Amino acid sequence: MFTLKIFSEVSLDPIIIFLIEECFAVKSAITKTPKKNWLKTSNVNFSPVKINKFIVTSSFFANSIKQNRFSLTIDASLAFGTGHHYSTKFCLELIQELKKRKNNPLTVIDVGCGTGILAIAIAKLFSSRIIAVDNDIHAVEMAKRNIVVNKVSQYVKVYKSTGLIGNHLNSRAKYDLVVANILYNPIKSMMRSIIENLSNGGSLILSGLNLKQTKHLKEISKQFRLKVINEKKEANWGALLLKKI
Ligand SMILES: C[S@@+](CC[C@H](N)C(=O)[O-])C[C@H]1O[C@@H](n2cnc3c(N)ncnc32)[C@H](O)[C@@H]1O
């Protein structure tokens, strides 16, 4: 038994409905969804979240919360990254772990920046020079807006790019910190270029992994001259803080 939901801005042609019913052997029901600004609604519905010192709020709630250097005003609309998901939460925790260890990265790349939440957090904590990239144009646009709202434009530059290779990126650049909260497969396939672009003694935060994948990356970390410094685990999600040795 399964449900197939199709959303359309225009009424579907009865012939198309008939074909869908025939192809999927289903009976259809048509309902009207209320007219709403869905993007605005998603921002409004996202409640403030505290991750150690950081407080993440959407711009809708920002005025009702006392702002300080750890406040992150993040609107998401079609991009990922509000701090509610374990993968983002772990990264924000591990970024603060670096601060605790007095490890202040001067140059950073955030691969798969989504809303720009991690790049913004790093800018606020370390005032580093940060490149944020995403292969999704919606994310790039949202990250650019959030960077302006958070007044960190002088620190963060955003580009559309797949991995660390893009028109605007210097493939020989060395970063003191690489953050990649993307899934296991893209992480694995870009591992070599990540290591090449990580300075000696540099830090690497990997997230968006399940526990099995986290364990596997830990096992192969030595192969990549990486040492595990810290690890986060919760609800089958995992993240690693590694150091290039
Ligand atoms: C899980 S979201 C992380 C967003 C944000 N960094 C956070 O921590 O919440 C992953 C993002 O990576 C982007 N992405 C996935 N594969 C990528 C790749 N190979 N290169 C660049 N961006 C990628 C997706 O478009 C998405 O915005």
The ligand as a Gaussian input file, in Angstrom:
#p B3LYP/6-31G(d) Opt

LIG

0 1
 C       23.093000      18.718000       4.406000
 S       23.196000      20.229000       3.518000
 C       24.269000      21.130000       4.601000
 C       23.948000      22.598000       4.675000
 C       24.722000      23.351000       5.759000
 N       26.134000      23.341000       5.497000
 C       24.467000      22.757000       7.134000
 O       25.430000      22.284000       7.750000
 O       23.323000      22.751000       7.582000
 C       24.221000      19.766000       2.190000
 C       24.404000      20.821000       1.112000
 O       25.443000      20.387000       0.255000
 C       25.112000      20.661000      -1.085000
 N       25.894000      19.691000      -1.875000
 C       25.715000      18.359000      -2.001000
 N       26.694000      17.811000      -2.743000
 C       27.536000      18.826000      -3.081000
 C       28.737000      18.905000      -3.838000
 N       29.282000      17.824000      -4.392000
 N       29.339000      20.118000      -3.976000
 C       28.787000      21.229000      -3.433000
 N       27.652000      21.212000      -2.704000
 C       27.028000      20.022000      -2.530000
 C       23.606000      20.528000      -1.146000
 O       23.079000      21.287000      -2.205000
 C       23.193000      21.063000       0.230000
 O       22.917000      22.450000       0.175000

